[in-house]
Amino acid sequence: MPDQDDAVIWLRPEATGRGRVPGYSRAQIAKAAIAVADAEGLEAASMRRVATEIGAGPMSLYRYVRNKDELHLLMTDEVLHQDWPRWATMPEPDWEQTLRRMAHNLRALVLAHPWWAEVMMRGPVFGPTIMRMVDRTLAGLDGLGLDIDEMMDVTEIIRTFAIGHAQQEHHAARAMAATGSADLAHMRPDWMPYIMSVIESGELPYVRRVVLDASTPHETDSRVLFERGLGRIIAGIAATLPAA
């Protein structure tokens, strides 16, 4: 039967104490699994595959993690652990810098390990480094007159934007690489006759402006778009603070 808390992914403490000496560390297992997921995607990082990668028996990984979900959480927490120098200065001197640091760190993580976002978006996940990240970020919002629920709302807004934007960047980059296009506007030139027929009908005036006037579809530096969106979100948060 499934565990009652299957909707919540949590990482048990690593086994220590008496008994047979473990043949592998969780860090070794996580690094092998990360290499598989980076190269082939998250689903390729199965218990059996990772056991093969470290030279262990198919069932031996169950001594270290109870199932594939816990393996994926182990990988996710290990990636964040390896990236911790980016987070170590948090909280920053002011709340806006804290949120910007959080957003840029999350974007960098997802671009380096696209599968990381999939695990983080599954629902509540609890690993030691993930919880440190949450605590450091919330500390940066203390003193603004927000209660803990409001502080969590703010961090969730930034988290969702940063991870979602990075996922979009990743998929757009893959699509452009596959077609040899320089930007999204030229990714599929065979679309243009249809697009032009739509805007020339006069029925979609704002779509017409997007196609003919907007610079965003031609922007090749995704960091510019990320900063623009992040700035608007932080400005919106600032406007809703009790002090404002």
MIMIKOL-37109 format. One record per residue (C-alpha): chain; x negated, y negated, z. Coordinates in Angstrom, 3 decimals. Layout:
BEGIN
+----+----------+----------+----------+
| ch |        x |        y |        z |
+----+----------+----------+----------+
|  A |        X |        Y |        Z |
...
+----+----------+----------+----------+
//
This chain:
BEGIN
+----+----------+----------+----------+
| ch |        x |        y |        z |
+----+----------+----------+----------+
|  A |    0.000 |    0.000 |    0.000 |
|  A |   -1.245 |   -3.568 |   -0.654 |
|  A |   -2.340 |   -5.683 |    2.284 |
|  A |    0.275 |   -8.071 |    3.651 |
|  A |   -2.081 |  -10.985 |    3.040 |
|  A |   -2.856 |  -10.142 |   -0.598 |
|  A |   -1.690 |  -13.628 |   -1.640 |
|  A |   -4.521 |  -15.104 |    0.414 |
|  A |   -8.057 |  -14.162 |   -0.598 |
|  A |  -10.445 |  -14.155 |    2.337 |
|  A |  -13.977 |  -12.950 |    2.739 |
|  A |  -14.729 |  -10.697 |    5.699 |
|  A |  -17.999 |  -11.228 |    7.560 |
|  A |  -20.827 |   -9.098 |    6.217 |
|  A |  -21.171 |   -5.839 |    8.146 |
|  A |  -23.985 |   -5.787 |   10.700 |
|  A |  -24.969 |   -3.737 |   13.722 |
|  A |  -25.203 |    0.010 |   14.084 |
|  A |  -24.765 |    2.547 |   11.358 |
|  A |  -26.481 |    3.353 |    8.127 |
|  A |  -28.671 |    0.554 |    6.819 |
|  A |  -26.932 |   -1.068 |    3.833 |
|  A |  -28.659 |   -0.387 |    0.529 |
|  A |  -27.751 |   -3.806 |   -0.843 |
|  A |  -26.963 |   -7.263 |    0.441 |
|  A |  -23.834 |   -9.124 |   -0.486 |
|  A |  -26.019 |  -11.772 |   -2.109 |
|  A |  -27.506 |   -9.134 |   -4.454 |
|  A |  -24.052 |   -7.890 |   -5.368 |
|  A |  -22.751 |  -11.420 |   -5.902 |
|  A |  -25.659 |  -12.434 |   -8.135 |
|  A |  -25.226 |   -9.349 |  -10.313 |
|  A |  -21.493 |  -10.000 |  -10.605 |
|  A |  -22.071 |  -13.691 |  -11.408 |
|  A |  -24.417 |  -12.756 |  -14.248 |
|  A |  -21.758 |  -10.453 |  -15.726 |
|  A |  -18.984 |  -13.049 |  -15.409 |
|  A |  -21.121 |  -15.839 |  -16.884 |
|  A |  -21.940 |  -13.703 |  -19.916 |
|  A |  -18.649 |  -11.856 |  -20.479 |
|  A |  -15.904 |  -13.442 |  -18.388 |
|  A |  -14.351 |  -12.749 |  -15.013 |
|  A |  -12.506 |   -9.564 |  -15.925 |
|  A |  -15.769 |   -7.924 |  -16.942 |
|  A |  -16.978 |   -8.247 |  -13.345 |
|  A |  -15.214 |   -5.130 |  -12.108 |
|  A |  -16.271 |   -3.024 |   -9.129 |
|  A |  -17.496 |   -0.250 |  -11.407 |
|  A |  -19.391 |   -2.575 |  -13.741 |
|  A |  -21.162 |   -4.441 |  -10.938 |
|  A |  -22.078 |   -1.158 |   -9.254 |
|  A |  -23.655 |   -0.053 |  -12.532 |
|  A |  -25.566 |   -3.321 |  -12.817 |
|  A |  -27.213 |   -2.884 |   -9.412 |
|  A |  -27.803 |    0.840 |   -9.909 |
|  A |  -25.286 |    2.011 |   -7.322 |
|  A |  -22.568 |    4.654 |   -7.375 |
|  A |  -19.099 |    3.568 |   -8.589 |
|  A |  -17.559 |    3.790 |   -5.115 |
|  A |  -20.467 |    2.351 |   -3.145 |
|  A |  -19.383 |   -1.290 |   -3.494 |
|  A |  -16.368 |   -0.606 |   -1.293 |
|  A |  -18.761 |   -0.551 |    1.664 |
|  A |  -19.386 |   -4.270 |    1.041 |
|  A |  -16.136 |   -5.638 |   -0.421 |
|  A |  -12.678 |   -4.097 |   -0.135 |
|  A |  -11.438 |   -4.749 |   -3.694 |
|  A |  -12.001 |   -6.732 |   -6.880 |
|  A |  -10.346 |   -9.857 |   -5.445 |
|  A |  -12.818 |   -9.923 |   -2.586 |
|  A |  -15.662 |   -9.338 |   -5.038 |
|  A |  -14.520 |  -12.339 |   -7.073 |
|  A |  -14.287 |  -14.463 |   -3.930 |
|  A |  -17.788 |  -13.340 |   -2.952 |
|  A |  -19.028 |  -14.508 |   -6.358 |
|  A |  -17.187 |  -17.816 |   -6.060 |
|  A |  -18.563 |  -18.536 |   -2.623 |
|  A |  -22.095 |  -17.534 |   -3.682 |
|  A |  -21.999 |  -19.934 |   -6.650 |
|  A |  -21.003 |  -22.724 |   -4.282 |
|  A |  -23.741 |  -21.650 |   -1.860 |
|  A |  -26.339 |  -21.872 |   -4.639 |
|  A |  -24.969 |  -25.300 |   -5.565 |
|  A |  -24.906 |  -26.557 |   -1.968 |
|  A |  -27.681 |  -29.184 |   -2.372 |
|  A |  -25.148 |  -31.182 |   -4.409 |
|  A |  -22.744 |  -31.134 |   -1.453 |
|  A |  -25.198 |  -31.500 |    1.414 |
|  A |  -25.018 |  -35.315 |    1.503 |
|  A |  -21.254 |  -35.270 |    2.038 |
|  A |  -19.452 |  -37.055 |    3.473 |
|  A |  -20.784 |  -40.067 |    1.616 |
|  A |  -20.886 |  -43.552 |    3.216 |
|  A |  -17.365 |  -44.396 |    2.016 |
|  A |  -14.322 |  -42.382 |    1.001 |
|  A |  -14.434 |  -43.297 |   -2.695 |
|  A |  -18.006 |  -42.048 |   -3.004 |
|  A |  -16.991 |  -38.842 |   -1.229 |
|  A |  -14.177 |  -38.199 |   -3.696 |
|  A |  -16.388 |  -39.030 |   -6.668 |
|  A |  -19.082 |  -36.668 |   -5.403 |
|  A |  -16.497 |  -33.930 |   -4.941 |
|  A |  -15.072 |  -34.450 |   -8.428 |
|  A |  -18.439 |  -34.456 |  -10.188 |
|  A |  -19.645 |  -31.430 |   -8.249 |
|  A |  -16.538 |  -29.437 |   -9.145 |
|  A |  -16.819 |  -30.431 |  -12.795 |
|  A |  -20.439 |  -29.294 |  -12.899 |
|  A |  -19.559 |  -25.963 |  -11.270 |
|  A |  -16.777 |  -25.186 |  -13.729 |
|  A |  -18.839 |  -26.155 |  -16.767 |
|  A |  -21.667 |  -23.899 |  -15.560 |
|  A |  -19.381 |  -21.036 |  -14.498 |
|  A |  -15.991 |  -21.361 |  -16.256 |
|  A |  -14.552 |  -18.321 |  -14.442 |
|  A |  -15.044 |  -20.115 |  -11.090 |
|  A |  -11.948 |  -22.210 |  -11.711 |
|  A |   -9.800 |  -19.133 |  -12.296 |
|  A |  -10.564 |  -17.761 |   -8.844 |
|  A |  -10.124 |  -21.123 |   -7.123 |
|  A |   -6.746 |  -21.661 |   -8.793 |
|  A |   -5.312 |  -18.297 |   -7.712 |
|  A |   -4.143 |  -19.654 |   -4.399 |
|  A |   -5.612 |  -20.116 |   -0.922 |
|  A |   -9.163 |  -18.761 |   -0.859 |
|  A |  -11.335 |  -18.576 |    2.233 |
|  A |  -15.079 |  -18.088 |    2.087 |
|  A |  -17.686 |  -19.587 |    4.427 |
|  A |  -19.162 |  -22.045 |    1.922 |
|  A |  -15.768 |  -22.939 |    0.477 |
|  A |  -14.554 |  -23.860 |    3.956 |
|  A |  -17.684 |  -25.973 |    4.522 |
|  A |  -16.909 |  -27.805 |    1.285 |
|  A |  -13.345 |  -28.498 |    2.436 |
|  A |  -14.504 |  -29.694 |    5.851 |
|  A |  -17.143 |  -32.046 |    4.424 |
|  A |  -14.640 |  -33.567 |    2.003 |
|  A |  -11.956 |  -34.116 |    4.631 |
|  A |  -14.533 |  -35.714 |    6.920 |
|  A |  -15.083 |  -38.347 |    4.244 |
|  A |  -11.417 |  -39.377 |    4.472 |
|  A |  -11.333 |  -39.766 |    8.239 |
|  A |  -10.536 |  -43.216 |    9.536 |
|  A |   -8.302 |  -44.269 |    6.634 |
|  A |   -5.101 |  -43.984 |    8.634 |
|  A |   -4.068 |  -40.726 |    6.943 |
|  A |   -2.862 |  -37.692 |    8.836 |
|  A |   -4.381 |  -34.316 |    8.024 |
|  A |   -1.636 |  -33.413 |    5.524 |
|  A |   -2.179 |  -36.661 |    3.635 |
|  A |   -5.935 |  -36.090 |    3.659 |
|  A |   -5.379 |  -32.634 |    2.162 |
|  A |   -3.031 |  -34.106 |   -0.467 |
|  A |   -5.745 |  -36.523 |   -1.577 |
|  A |   -8.419 |  -33.842 |   -1.879 |
|  A |   -6.009 |  -31.571 |   -3.770 |
|  A |   -5.296 |  -34.317 |   -6.310 |
|  A |   -9.016 |  -34.746 |   -6.975 |
|  A |   -9.670 |  -31.007 |   -7.011 |
|  A |   -6.888 |  -30.325 |   -9.516 |
|  A |   -8.011 |  -33.147 |  -11.815 |
|  A |  -11.706 |  -32.223 |  -11.731 |
|  A |  -11.224 |  -28.501 |  -12.276 |
|  A |   -8.537 |  -28.977 |  -14.918 |
|  A |  -10.557 |  -31.550 |  -16.828 |
|  A |  -13.636 |  -29.321 |  -16.777 |
|  A |  -11.622 |  -26.361 |  -18.046 |
|  A |  -10.317 |  -28.498 |  -20.904 |
|  A |  -13.871 |  -29.628 |  -21.694 |
|  A |  -15.057 |  -26.035 |  -21.743 |
|  A |  -12.361 |  -24.836 |  -24.117 |
|  A |  -12.706 |  -27.880 |  -26.364 |
|  A |  -16.471 |  -27.339 |  -26.599 |
|  A |  -15.940 |  -23.697 |  -27.549 |
|  A |  -13.404 |  -24.644 |  -30.199 |
|  A |  -15.650 |  -27.317 |  -31.688 |
|  A |  -18.626 |  -24.963 |  -31.691 |
|  A |  -16.577 |  -22.336 |  -33.506 |
|  A |  -15.517 |  -24.800 |  -36.204 |
|  A |  -18.704 |  -26.881 |  -36.375 |
|  A |  -16.750 |  -30.065 |  -35.659 |
|  A |  -18.245 |  -33.176 |  -34.120 |
|  A |  -15.114 |  -34.102 |  -32.164 |
|  A |  -11.551 |  -32.966 |  -31.544 |
|  A |  -10.125 |  -35.226 |  -34.235 |
|  A |  -12.055 |  -33.345 |  -36.948 |
|  A |  -11.788 |  -29.862 |  -35.479 |
|  A |   -9.138 |  -28.750 |  -37.961 |
|  A |   -9.118 |  -30.897 |  -41.120 |
|  A |   -6.327 |  -28.721 |  -42.550 |
|  A |   -4.026 |  -30.257 |  -39.924 |
|  A |   -4.256 |  -33.728 |  -41.432 |
|  A |   -1.705 |  -33.424 |  -44.270 |
|  A |    0.904 |  -32.284 |  -41.753 |
|  A |   -0.075 |  -34.903 |  -39.173 |
|  A |    0.061 |  -37.670 |  -41.780 |
|  A |    3.477 |  -36.533 |  -42.989 |
|  A |    4.775 |  -36.722 |  -39.418 |
|  A |    3.466 |  -40.196 |  -38.665 |
|  A |    4.509 |  -41.568 |  -42.052 |
|  A |    8.086 |  -40.549 |  -41.280 |
|  A |    8.219 |  -43.366 |  -38.751 |
|  A |    9.955 |  -41.172 |  -36.158 |
|  A |    7.010 |  -40.978 |  -33.746 |
|  A |    5.529 |  -44.484 |  -33.424 |
|  A |    3.319 |  -43.677 |  -30.438 |
|  A |    1.923 |  -40.556 |  -32.041 |
|  A |    1.122 |  -42.769 |  -35.027 |
|  A |   -0.825 |  -45.106 |  -32.737 |
|  A |   -2.710 |  -42.151 |  -31.252 |
|  A |   -3.729 |  -40.914 |  -34.693 |
|  A |   -4.579 |  -44.257 |  -36.243 |
|  A |   -5.684 |  -46.469 |  -33.343 |
|  A |   -6.788 |  -44.411 |  -30.355 |
|  A |  -10.498 |  -43.884 |  -29.702 |
|  A |  -10.029 |  -41.008 |  -27.243 |
|  A |   -9.760 |  -38.221 |  -29.877 |
|  A |  -13.109 |  -39.351 |  -31.291 |
|  A |  -14.921 |  -39.683 |  -27.955 |
|  A |  -17.835 |  -37.251 |  -27.988 |
|  A |  -19.050 |  -37.883 |  -24.431 |
|  A |  -16.643 |  -36.021 |  -22.165 |
|  A |  -18.184 |  -37.722 |  -19.135 |
|  A |  -16.707 |  -41.020 |  -20.311 |
|  A |  -13.201 |  -39.557 |  -20.356 |
|  A |  -13.781 |  -37.876 |  -17.002 |
|  A |  -14.954 |  -41.095 |  -15.360 |
|  A |  -12.055 |  -43.044 |  -16.834 |
|  A |   -9.481 |  -40.616 |  -15.492 |
|  A |  -11.189 |  -40.283 |  -12.122 |
|  A |  -11.335 |  -44.051 |  -11.737 |
|  A |   -7.610 |  -44.391 |  -12.335 |
|  A |   -6.812 |  -41.669 |   -9.810 |
|  A |   -9.019 |  -43.191 |   -7.118 |
|  A |   -7.487 |  -46.621 |   -7.763 |
|  A |   -4.046 |  -45.081 |   -7.309 |
|  A |   -5.090 |  -43.439 |   -4.050 |
|  A |   -6.539 |  -46.737 |   -2.802 |
|  A |   -3.250 |  -48.495 |   -3.495 |
|  A |   -1.349 |  -46.046 |   -1.275 |
|  A |   -3.653 |  -46.137 |    1.760 |
|  A |   -2.138 |  -47.569 |    4.960 |
|  A |   -4.682 |  -50.396 |    4.953 |
|  A |   -3.526 |  -51.408 |    1.473 |
+----+----------+----------+----------+
//
